[in-house]
Structures are given as structure tokens and as C-alpha cells.
């Protein structure tokens, strides 16, 4: 029930039309729908609501594979809710995997991040290079990968997909991601302000291509990477400098001005990534989107929503703002637990769909 999930559900339903698909989510962002024709979770057979930190092992019976997306999902949220980020992104992820292994689940797909490379000068980073996590979010992914590796064996296959920075249209659109922010700024403000000096590198991947990578990982053969695989998921062609990315958006949204703060202090987060291993292991699931098409899709999606809010960074399009409002309204505790939710360890609410 986040930004990436709707694309994953759609892809898996298309790839495995007769497979039983079950969702589990705490629902922080369930109401943040954007230009959705239907509730994305209608494509599931069953949707559970609950806190992944209190994951109920009884719902794992008969499950063949888990796609684990649950996380406090960017650096600003990680800084504001550091303890919850560690508990959810690291410890809960490993606990779910351990429960899954004990229940006989065969495959576990973990959504990791290229942000683990942090400040990485020189050549594009490969999976064999040292990690350099600079934030609570990135550190949580490194620790989760470390502990998941200890669970993997020939009966329990773990795939950690180190995704490039997500972008593109979704039924739960986020605008607190670099490309999405630039497109929204171009559409509603006709200007893009790059706060850095424009030189930092970022790899990107469209959410639809993330879903295709997950489809591959769910069915990955043991010979393609072994019991535990860490792989950068993205495309070499989608490594961009931030300034060039802003110029590309302006070039596709006529009338957009770009300003770059050439005197800004260096951005500590800068990394190019080598995706050759993913290209070798998953030749039929390589990214299909290109940058102009992704920008155009975002523009069309924003238009369909009637998007016109110049203060979008203070709205539901920023996941940090959503959590802060839930906290200030007394609905969430500081550790991001629902105040009126089920007690720890109890069975969560469910919703069934007839497909």
C-alpha cells in the first residue's frame, strides 16, 4: 500500500494469474491514492492490515514466496524516526524472513537500495565493492542484508535487490523522489531549483521496471546467483548527474527554467552504479522505460489528477509529511505504531476480494 506496491501487484497478477496473492501493510499511506481507477489491492486475493514488527506467523501457511517492500523508505524519514527505521527496516525484515523460513516458504525477495554505496567516487559501484551507508535508511538496509545472508540456504533462497532511486507514475505517487519532484516543479511552478551544485550522481529506475525485477527474483533459479544473492537492480544508462536530470526534465516540459546552486557545499550522497550482474542474470527482465517516456508519464498522470499545488512538498505527496501529520493528530506514536491499532501479537484485520 505504498508507492511501489501497486506496480508489483499488477505485474505479479499479470505474470501469475492463477496464483494466490496476499498483501500485508500497516496502511500509513493507504489513503494517498493518485489517479487510481480502482483500489490497487483489489488485484489481491487477500489483504491483511498490521504492523510488520508484530507479523503474525500463522498467515504464512501455504506461502511459496515473499516480496518484502515494508520500510521507512527514505533519508528524511529515517532521520526523523531513526529508532523506528532500525526496528522496521532491519529487525522486522529479518524476523519476517526467519518466520518465513520456519514456515516452509521457499523464496524471500528483499527490496534493498543502491543508497548503501553512499559517497562513492570513481568507477560505478559493483556488488563486490565496499558499502558506505551515510544515513539511518542506508544503514538499515546494510544490516538487513547481513542478517538475511545468514538465513539463506538451498531450501530458503534470498534475493536482495539493490534498487536504483525509484521514479515514475503510481497509484500512490510520491513526489519526494528526485525525478518526480523535478517533474512536479516543472508542471506547477515552471521552474526547477537544484539545491546542490548539480554534480552528484544518482541511478534511477521506473517503478514498472522495479516490478519486473521483482517478478524475476520471485522465480529466480538457484543457478542464477545461488542461495543468497545481492544484485544492483537498474540500468547503466540510467546513471545521471542531478543537474543533467533537471535539464532533461526542462527539455521535456516546455517553458521550464532551471537554476543550479553552483556554490553549494558538496553533496555527500553521490554514486554511480554498475548493473552488469543484473543484466547477465536477468536478460529477459531488463528495464524497458526510458527517461522521456517516464517524464511524459508523470506529466500525464499529474494532469489527470488535476495537480496544481505549488506547496506539494508539504502535502501527502511527501511521505514524511504524512507521518508527521498522523503523529501530530495523535494517530501514531513516536515509534510509528497506531494508537488505536491491535495490541502487539494479536491477529490483524483482513479484507477479502472476490476476483
Secondary structure, DSSP 4 states (H G I P E B T S, - for coil): --TTHHHHHHHHHHH-TTS--EEEE--TTTT---S-SS-GGGGSSEEEE--GGG--GGGGTT--EEEE--S--SHHHHHHTHHHHIIIIIIIHHHHHHHHHHTT--EEEEEEEGGGG-EEEEEEE-TTSPP---SHHHHHHHHHHHHHHHH-BTTBEEEEEEEPEEES--TT---SSHHHHHHHHHHHHSEEEESS-S--EEEEEEHHHHHHHHHHHHT--TTTT-SEEEEEES-GGGEEEHHHHHHHHHHHSTT-EEEE-TTSPPPS-EEEE--HHHHHH-GGG-----HHHHHHHHHHHHHHTT---TTGGGSTTSHHHHHHHHHHTTSB-TTS-BTTSPPTTSPPEEEE---
